[in-house]
Amino acid sequence: MRIAAVAVASAALVAAGATAAVAAPAPASSITLKASAGTVRVGDVVTFTGKVDGIKEGSKVTLQVKDGKKWVSLPATAKVSKAAYKLTDKFDKKGVEVLRVKDGSAVSKNVSVTVR
């Protein structure tokens, strides 16, 4: 009786493992972000570049700025081409701006630009 129960449990585990292997999640998407300057003057244009992995050609990435605890999308966007992107933005007020780039659920690490 015990042998039969162990055999049934083992078969169930093997079947569950095979199902899990078939339903493996897709690889995670990633985005890098680099600013052309870390410190700029008010009105200067900053170029942001980066590479993407797992994001379709032609997808749109959006530059976001941190406003308190939330992220606000800026009008600066770019289309992914050859697994990379390039966009620009101009800063009109003094201070430290914390920025990131986003596409769907993929988000880059933050970069800071000091505006003087």
C-alpha positions in Angstrom: 0.0 0.0 0.0 2.8 2.4 0.9 4.7 1.7 -2.3 1.6 2.4 -4.4 1.1 5.8 -2.6 4.8 6.8 -3.0 4.6 5.9 -6.7 1.4 8.0 -7.2 3.0 10.9 -5.3 6.2 10.6 -7.4 4.3 10.5 -10.6 2.3 13.6 -9.6 5.5 15.5 -8.8 7.1 14.5 -12.1 4.0 15.7 -14.0 3.9 19.0 -12.1 7.6 19.5 -12.8 7.1 18.9 -16.5 4.2 21.4 -16.6 6.3 24.0 -14.7 9.2 23.6 -17.2 6.9 24.2 -20.1 5.3 27.4 -18.6 8.7 29.0 -17.8 8.5 32.8 -17.6 9.9 35.0 -20.4 13.3 36.5 -19.8 13.1 39.8 -18.0 13.5 43.1 -19.9 16.2 45.6 -18.9 17.1 49.2 -19.8 20.3 51.1 -19.0 20.4 54.9 -18.7 23.3 57.4 -19.1 23.2 61.2 -19.1 25.6 63.2 -21.2 26.3 65.5 -18.2 25.9 65.3 -14.5 25.8 69.0 -14.0 24.3 71.5 -16.4 23.0 75.1 -16.4 19.4 76.1 -16.6 18.3 75.8 -20.2 21.0 73.3 -21.2 20.0 70.3 -23.2 21.0 66.8 -21.8 21.2 63.8 -24.0 20.1 60.4 -22.5 21.3 57.2 -24.0 21.0 53.6 -23.2 20.7 50.0 -24.3 17.8 47.6 -23.9 17.5 43.9 -23.7 14.2 42.0 -24.1 12.4 45.0 -25.5 11.0 45.0 -29.1 12.4 47.1 -31.9 10.2 50.2 -32.3 9.0 50.2 -28.7 8.8 53.6 -27.0 10.8 54.5 -23.9 9.8 57.4 -21.8 11.9 59.7 -19.6 10.5 60.1 -16.1 11.4 62.5 -13.3 10.9 61.9 -9.6 8.4 64.3 -8.0 8.3 63.6 -4.3 7.5 59.9 -4.0 6.0 59.5 -7.5 7.4 59.3 -11.0 6.1 61.7 -13.6 6.5 61.0 -17.4 8.1 63.8 -19.4 7.3 64.5 -23.0 10.8 63.1 -23.9 10.4 59.8 -25.6 12.4 57.7 -28.1 11.9 54.5 -30.1 14.1 51.6 -29.6 16.4 50.9 -32.6 19.1 48.2 -32.8 18.6 47.5 -29.0 19.4 51.2 -28.1 17.7 54.6 -27.7 18.7 58.2 -27.5 16.6 61.2 -26.3 17.1 64.7 -25.1 15.5 67.0 -22.5 16.0 70.6 -21.3 15.9 71.6 -17.7 14.3 74.9 -16.8 14.7 75.1 -13.0 17.6 74.8 -10.6 18.1 71.7 -8.4 18.8 68.0 -8.5 16.6 66.1 -10.9 16.4 62.3 -10.4 15.5 60.6 -13.7 14.8 57.1 -15.1 13.6 55.6 -18.4 10.6 53.3 -18.6 9.1 50.9 -21.1 6.1 49.0 -19.9 7.3 47.2 -16.7 11.0 47.6 -17.5 12.6 50.5 -15.7 16.2 51.7 -15.7 18.3 52.6 -12.7 18.0 56.3 -11.6 20.5 59.0 -12.7 20.8 62.4 -11.2 21.4 65.7 -13.1 22.3 68.8 -11.1 20.9 72.0 -12.7 22.7 75.2 -11.6 
